[in-house]
Amino acid sequence: AFLSGGSMVNAAMNPQLALDRFNITKIVYSGIAGGVNPNLHIGDVAIASQWAQYQEALYAREVDGKFIPPSWMGTLPYPNFGMSFPMPISVRTTAHPEGEQVKWLPVDQDMLKIAEKVATSVELAQCTADNICLQEAPRVVVGGNGVSGQTFVDNAEYRKYVYSTFQANVLDMETASTATVAYVNRVPFIAFRSLSDLAGGGPGENEIGTFFQVAADNSAKVVLKFLSQLPA
C-alpha cells in the first residue's frame, strides 16, 4: 500500500515506479472525489466501470464572439465549455507504439463483479467526529463513468457540463492517470472513490473541509471488504 500523491503527474509516476520494482498483479485505488451525478450524495462510494482524462483539451481562439478550433483538427468528439474543447488522450503501448486515441479506460470486469457483491454489505459512516451528519445515508454505487483532470472543481455550471458531456458520476484529480498506467502495463485496475463534496453543486461553501474524513473512511471501508473477497 502506498500514496500516489496528488494530481495527474504523481498518480502516473508513482504507480509506474511501483510496477517497475515489484511484482504487482492488481491495482486497487482508494480516495475521495467530487460528486457530479445529481443523484449521488456526499459520503456515497462510487466504483466506476470506466475512467477518462476529461481535461485533455484544446483552448480555442475567439473569432467574432465564438470559440473556433483550428480546421485541421477536424471534428472534435465532445462539445466545448467556453474556449475549452476536450480531446481523447493518446496512449502508447507495445501494441500501438505510434499511439492510440483512447476515450475511456475500463476497470477490470472480474474485480468489478466482486465489488458488486460487497456493495450492500458495508456499513458506511454518516457523521463526522464532531457529529456533523449527512442528510442522506451514504451508499455504494457500482458502474457508470468517472473522470479525472488537473483542476479542483468547485463550479456549478462546469459540474453540469461534465455530467451532460461525460455522464460522469464523479470527478477527481488522479484516477484516470493511474488507470492509464494500468492500461499500458496490462495490469487489472479498479478504483473506489467516495464523495467528499459536490464539485460546486452544493448550496454553500465547498463541503470537502467538513466531510473529507468521512468520505476517505467510507472508501477505505469498502476497499477493505473488497480485498477480503479477492481470490487468494
C-alpha positions as CSV (number, residue, x, y, z in Angstrom):
1,A,0.0,0.0,0.0
2,F,1.3,3.4,-0.9
3,L,0.2,7.0,-1.5
4,S,0.0,8.0,-5.2
5,G,0.4,11.7,-4.4
6,G,-1.9,14.4,-5.6
7,S,-3.0,15.2,-9.2
8,M,-2.2,13.6,-12.5
9,V,1.6,13.5,-12.8
10,N,2.1,11.9,-9.3
11,A,-0.8,9.5,-10.0
12,A,1.1,8.2,-13.1
13,M,4.7,8.4,-11.9
14,N,4.4,6.7,-8.6
15,P,2.3,3.7,-9.7
16,Q,4.8,3.2,-12.6
17,L,7.7,3.3,-10.1
18,A,5.9,0.6,-8.1
19,L,5.2,-1.5,-11.1
20,D,8.9,-1.3,-12.2
21,R,10.1,-2.5,-8.8
22,F,7.5,-5.0,-7.5
23,N,5.5,-8.0,-8.9
24,I,2.2,-6.2,-8.9
25,T,-0.7,-8.2,-10.3
26,K,-3.6,-5.8,-9.4
27,I,-4.0,-2.1,-8.7
28,V,-6.8,-1.1,-6.3
29,Y,-7.2,2.7,-5.8
30,S,-9.0,4.4,-3.0
31,G,-9.7,8.1,-2.4
32,I,-12.2,10.9,-2.4
33,A,-13.9,12.7,-5.3
34,G,-16.3,15.5,-6.2
35,G,-19.9,14.4,-7.0
36,V,-21.2,15.2,-10.5
37,N,-24.2,13.0,-10.9
38,P,-27.1,14.9,-9.1
39,N,-28.5,11.5,-7.9
40,L,-25.4,10.9,-5.7
41,H,-24.7,12.4,-2.3
42,I,-21.7,13.2,-0.1
43,G,-20.4,10.1,1.6
44,D,-21.5,7.8,-1.3
45,V,-18.8,5.5,-2.6
46,A,-18.6,5.3,-6.4
47,I,-17.0,2.4,-8.2
48,A,-17.0,3.5,-11.8
49,S,-16.7,1.0,-14.7
50,Q,-14.5,3.3,-16.8
51,W,-12.5,6.5,-16.5
52,A,-11.5,9.3,-18.8
53,Q,-8.9,12.1,-18.7
54,Y,-11.6,14.7,-19.4
55,Q,-9.4,17.8,-19.2
56,E,-7.0,16.9,-22.1
57,A,-8.2,19.9,-24.2
58,L,-7.7,22.4,-26.9
59,Y,-8.2,26.1,-25.8
60,A,-9.6,27.7,-28.9
61,R,-9.2,31.3,-30.1
62,E,-12.2,33.6,-30.1
63,V,-13.4,34.7,-33.5
64,D,-16.4,37.1,-33.8
65,G,-17.6,36.2,-30.4
66,K,-17.3,32.4,-30.9
67,F,-14.6,29.9,-30.0
68,I,-13.4,28.2,-33.1
69,P,-10.9,25.3,-33.1
70,P,-8.4,25.0,-36.0
71,S,-9.8,23.4,-39.1
72,W,-7.0,20.9,-39.3
73,M,-8.2,19.3,-36.1
74,G,-11.4,18.1,-37.8
75,T,-14.5,17.2,-35.7
76,L,-13.8,17.1,-32.0
77,P,-15.6,14.3,-30.0
78,Y,-17.1,16.5,-27.3
79,P,-18.9,19.8,-27.0
80,N,-16.9,22.7,-25.6
81,F,-17.1,24.6,-22.4
82,G,-16.3,28.1,-23.5
83,M,-12.8,28.1,-25.1
84,S,-12.1,24.5,-23.8
85,F,-12.7,21.6,-26.3
86,P,-12.0,18.2,-24.7
87,M,-9.9,15.7,-26.7
88,P,-9.2,12.0,-26.4
89,I,-5.8,11.1,-25.0
90,S,-3.1,9.3,-27.0
91,V,-1.7,6.2,-25.3
92,R,1.4,4.4,-26.4
93,T,1.6,0.6,-25.8
94,T,3.5,-2.3,-27.3
95,A,0.5,-3.0,-29.5
96,H,0.3,0.6,-30.6
97,P,3.8,2.1,-30.4
98,E,2.7,5.1,-32.5
99,G,-0.1,5.8,-30.0
100,E,-3.8,5.1,-30.0
101,Q,-6.6,7.5,-29.1
102,V,-8.4,6.4,-26.0
103,K,-11.6,8.0,-24.7
104,W,-12.4,5.6,-21.9
105,L,-10.1,3.4,-19.7
106,P,-12.0,0.4,-18.4
107,V,-11.6,-1.2,-14.9
108,D,-11.2,-4.9,-14.6
109,Q,-14.5,-6.6,-15.0
110,D,-13.7,-9.5,-12.6
111,M,-12.9,-7.1,-9.8
112,L,-15.9,-5.0,-10.7
113,K,-18.1,-8.1,-10.1
114,I,-16.6,-8.7,-6.7
115,A,-17.2,-5.0,-5.9
116,E,-20.9,-5.5,-6.8
117,K,-21.1,-8.4,-4.4
118,V,-19.7,-6.5,-1.4
119,A,-21.5,-3.2,-2.2
120,T,-24.5,-3.9,0.0
121,S,-22.6,-5.4,2.9
122,V,-20.6,-2.4,4.2
123,E,-21.9,-0.1,6.9
124,L,-20.8,3.5,5.8
125,A,-20.3,6.4,8.2
126,Q,-22.9,9.2,8.1
127,C,-21.4,11.6,10.7
128,T,-18.1,13.3,11.3
129,A,-16.1,13.1,14.6
130,D,-17.7,16.4,15.5
131,N,-21.2,14.8,15.0
132,I,-22.0,16.8,11.8
133,C,-24.2,14.3,9.9
134,L,-25.1,13.9,6.3
135,Q,-28.8,14.3,5.4
136,E,-28.7,11.2,3.1
137,A,-27.4,7.8,4.3
138,P,-24.4,7.0,2.2
139,R,-24.5,4.1,-0.2
140,V,-22.2,2.3,-2.7
141,V,-22.9,2.8,-6.4
142,V,-21.2,0.4,-8.8
143,G,-20.8,1.2,-12.5
144,G,-21.0,4.4,-14.6
145,N,-18.3,6.8,-15.5
146,G,-15.6,8.7,-13.6
147,V,-13.3,11.5,-15.0
148,S,-10.0,12.9,-13.8
149,G,-8.2,16.2,-14.5
150,Q,-5.7,18.6,-13.1
151,T,-8.4,21.0,-11.8
152,F,-10.1,21.1,-8.4
153,V,-13.7,21.8,-9.5
154,D,-15.9,24.0,-7.4
155,N,-18.2,25.4,-10.1
156,A,-21.9,24.5,-10.5
157,E,-22.1,25.3,-14.3
158,Y,-18.9,23.3,-15.1
159,R,-20.3,20.4,-13.0
160,K,-23.5,20.4,-15.1
161,Y,-21.3,20.4,-18.2
162,V,-19.2,17.5,-17.1
163,Y,-22.3,15.5,-16.2
164,S,-24.1,16.2,-19.5
165,T,-21.0,15.7,-21.6
166,F,-19.4,12.7,-20.0
167,Q,-22.3,11.2,-18.0
168,A,-19.8,11.2,-15.1
169,N,-20.8,10.1,-11.6
170,V,-17.6,11.6,-10.0
171,L,-14.6,13.7,-10.9
172,D,-11.2,13.7,-9.3
173,M,-7.5,14.6,-10.0
174,E,-5.8,11.2,-10.1
175,T,-7.8,8.0,-11.0
176,A,-7.7,8.2,-14.8
177,S,-4.0,8.8,-14.7
178,T,-3.4,5.6,-12.7
179,A,-5.9,3.8,-15.0
180,T,-3.7,4.9,-18.0
181,V,-0.6,3.3,-16.3
182,A,-2.5,0.1,-15.6
183,Y,-3.8,0.1,-19.2
184,V,-0.3,0.4,-20.7
185,N,1.2,-2.2,-18.4
186,R,-1.8,-4.6,-18.8
187,V,-2.4,-4.7,-15.1
188,P,-6.0,-5.2,-13.8
189,F,-7.3,-2.0,-12.2
190,I,-10.2,-0.8,-10.1
191,A,-10.9,2.4,-8.2
192,F,-13.1,3.3,-5.2
193,R,-14.0,7.0,-4.8
194,S,-16.2,8.4,-2.0
195,L,-17.8,11.8,-2.4
196,S,-16.3,14.5,-0.2
197,D,-18.1,17.4,-1.9
198,L,-20.4,18.2,-4.8
199,A,-17.8,19.9,-7.1
200,G,-19.7,23.3,-6.7
201,G,-23.2,21.8,-6.8
202,G,-23.9,22.4,-3.1
203,P,-25.8,25.5,-1.7
204,G,-22.8,26.9,0.3
205,E,-19.1,26.7,0.6
206,N,-17.4,23.6,-0.8
207,E,-18.0,20.7,1.6
208,I,-14.6,19.0,1.4
209,G,-13.4,20.7,4.6
210,T,-16.2,19.2,6.6
211,F,-16.6,15.7,5.0
212,F,-13.1,14.8,3.8
213,Q,-12.5,12.3,6.5
214,V,-16.0,10.7,6.3
215,A,-15.5,10.2,2.6
216,A,-12.0,8.8,2.9
217,D,-13.1,6.4,5.6
218,N,-16.1,5.2,3.6
219,S,-14.0,4.5,0.6
220,A,-11.5,2.6,2.8
221,K,-14.2,0.5,4.4
222,V,-15.5,-0.6,1.0
223,V,-11.9,-1.3,-0.2
224,L,-11.1,-3.5,2.9
225,K,-14.2,-5.5,2.4
226,F,-13.4,-5.9,-1.3
227,L,-9.9,-7.0,-0.6
228,S,-11.2,-9.7,1.8
229,Q,-13.2,-11.2,-1.0
230,L,-10.5,-11.3,-3.6
231,P,-9.4,-14.9,-4.6
232,A,-6.3,-16.0,-2.6
